[in-house]
């Protein structure tokens, strides 16, 4: 099921479908998009609404991709550190068993 949700982007009201239980997250997303669009509009007041929306979407996608890449790097580091700790523990157990 979904519900209708009213949002406003650059003073333009929109009604969109929203999955149940997601209204808060969608409103927060709309606020972020509106903020991005308003910033672009202030910097480039003659830019069309469509271009403002596209630039904002591209900026948000770029930020998301950057965070995903950083998350993957962090995850890889954690995996490597976990392997090193496990190897050190295994080595420690083996040296204890030999004595």
C-alpha positions as CSV (number, residue, x, y, z in Angstrom):
1,X,0.0,0.0,0.0
2,X,1.0,3.6,-0.4
3,X,-0.2,6.9,0.7
4,X,-0.2,10.4,-0.9
5,X,2.3,12.8,0.4
6,X,2.4,16.5,-0.3
7,X,5.9,18.1,-0.7
8,X,7.1,21.4,-1.9
9,X,10.2,21.9,-4.1
10,X,11.1,25.5,-4.9
11,X,7.7,26.7,-3.9
12,X,6.0,24.2,-6.3
13,X,3.6,21.9,-4.5
14,X,3.8,18.2,-5.5
15,X,1.7,15.2,-4.5
16,X,3.6,11.9,-4.6
17,X,3.0,8.3,-3.8
18,X,4.7,7.2,-0.6
19,X,5.1,3.7,0.7
20,X,3.5,3.2,4.1
21,X,5.9,4.0,6.9
22,X,8.3,6.0,4.7
23,X,6.7,9.5,5.0
24,X,9.3,10.8,7.4
25,X,12.2,9.6,5.3
26,X,10.6,10.9,2.1
27,X,9.9,14.3,3.7
28,X,13.6,14.5,4.9
29,X,14.7,13.6,1.3
30,X,12.5,16.3,-0.1
31,X,13.9,18.8,2.3
32,X,17.4,17.9,1.2
33,X,16.5,18.1,-2.5
34,X,14.7,21.5,-1.9
35,X,17.8,22.8,-0.1
36,X,20.1,21.7,-2.9
37,X,17.8,23.2,-5.6
38,X,17.5,26.5,-3.7
39,X,21.3,26.8,-3.4
40,X,21.6,26.2,-7.2
41,X,18.8,28.7,-7.9
42,X,20.5,31.3,-5.8
43,X,23.8,30.8,-7.6
44,X,22.3,30.6,-11.1
45,X,18.9,32.5,-10.9
46,X,18.3,32.3,-14.7
47,X,18.7,28.5,-14.8
48,X,15.4,26.6,-15.7
49,X,13.7,24.6,-13.0
50,X,14.4,21.4,-15.0
51,X,18.1,22.1,-15.1
52,X,18.1,23.1,-11.4
53,X,16.5,19.7,-10.6
54,X,19.0,17.8,-12.8
55,X,22.0,19.6,-11.3
56,X,20.7,18.9,-7.8
57,X,20.1,15.2,-8.6
58,X,23.6,14.9,-10.1
59,X,25.1,16.6,-7.0
60,X,23.2,14.2,-4.6
61,X,24.1,11.2,-6.7
62,X,27.8,12.2,-6.7
63,X,27.7,12.6,-2.9
64,X,26.0,9.2,-2.5
65,X,28.6,7.5,-4.8
66,X,31.5,9.1,-2.9
67,X,30.0,7.9,0.4
68,X,29.5,4.4,-1.0
69,X,33.0,4.2,-2.2
70,X,34.4,5.4,1.1
71,X,32.1,2.9,2.9
72,X,33.6,0.1,0.7
73,X,37.1,1.2,1.4
74,X,36.4,1.2,5.2
75,X,34.7,-2.2,4.9
76,X,37.8,-3.6,3.1
77,X,40.1,-2.2,5.8
78,X,37.9,-3.8,8.5
79,X,38.0,-7.1,6.7
80,X,41.8,-6.9,6.4
81,X,42.2,-5.9,10.0
82,X,39.9,-8.8,11.1
83,X,42.0,-11.2,9.1
84,X,45.2,-9.9,10.7
85,X,43.8,-10.2,14.2
86,X,42.6,-13.8,13.4
87,X,46.0,-14.7,12.1
88,X,47.7,-13.2,15.2
89,X,45.3,-15.1,17.5
90,X,45.9,-18.4,15.5
91,X,49.7,-17.8,15.7
92,X,49.4,-17.1,19.4
93,X,47.3,-20.3,20.0
94,X,49.8,-22.4,18.0
95,X,52.8,-21.1,19.9
96,X,51.0,-21.8,23.2
97,X,50.1,-25.3,22.2
98,X,53.7,-26.1,21.2
99,X,55.1,-25.3,24.7
